[in-house]
Amino acid sequence: MSPTRNYSRALALGSRGFTLVELLVATSIAMVLIAGMLSSYLFLGRNLVRDTNRQQLEAQSRNMLQTFARDVGVADRIAGAYNSADDITSDSSWQTMPTSSQAVFRMSAPNGSGGTYRYAVTYAYDPNADTVTRVVSSGLNSGIPPSNFNANNLVLLMHASSFSFNYLDRAANTASNQLGIKQIEVASFTLTNGTATTGTQSTFTGASGRLVLRNQHLVN
């Protein structure tokens, strides 16, 4: 056999392609590696979304509790409901018992002319919408509002699957009527965001401490 023929044969053997078995093995290994990388990516993505959801729920909770504590600290009356057609300055308009899902506070602010502007702030939990809202309104004889008065309505909590108020008297017992309420607390609330099926669901449960209605005059 001539040297030229041997060289051509060796060159042909060295340049042959992959066999079907080799191609299947390589494809299987690549699929395993891709599946592992995709699984890790999805796991990290779900954790990131879940952590983000929880941070949002915690931020909502802090904002709601701070706003609520501030309002309770300056309110001089509490009731279960308020009609804007009522005289907001009359204590007789503020004698309905608040409920576990709704409380209305009478607030006061200087009107800039030496007088006082009075308005109502309603905290209400809507189990159908899963929200807790803060609604500002005024009624008869409310006075002239200050120039910087902001009456925007706010959704303080979203994704609230539960929420409730407790009302206590000055001895820390459950208040029997509106005129005996001296302390109020957000007994509990639960916020849920995301979905369990996608692994992104986060749940946050909270409550407030007991807040004193310092400005409400007790009748009993």
Protein Blocks (a to p, Z undefined) as FASTA:
>chain_A
ZZklmmmmmmmmmmpccdfklmmmmmmmmmmmmmmmmmmmmmmmmmmmmmmmmmmmmmmm
mmmmmmmmmmmmmpcbdcfbdcfkbcfkbmklmmcccdfkbccddddddehlopacdddd
dddddfklopacddddddehkbpadfklccbdcdfbghiabdcdddddfkopacfbfklp
cbdcdfbacddedjfklopaccddddddddddfklccfZZ
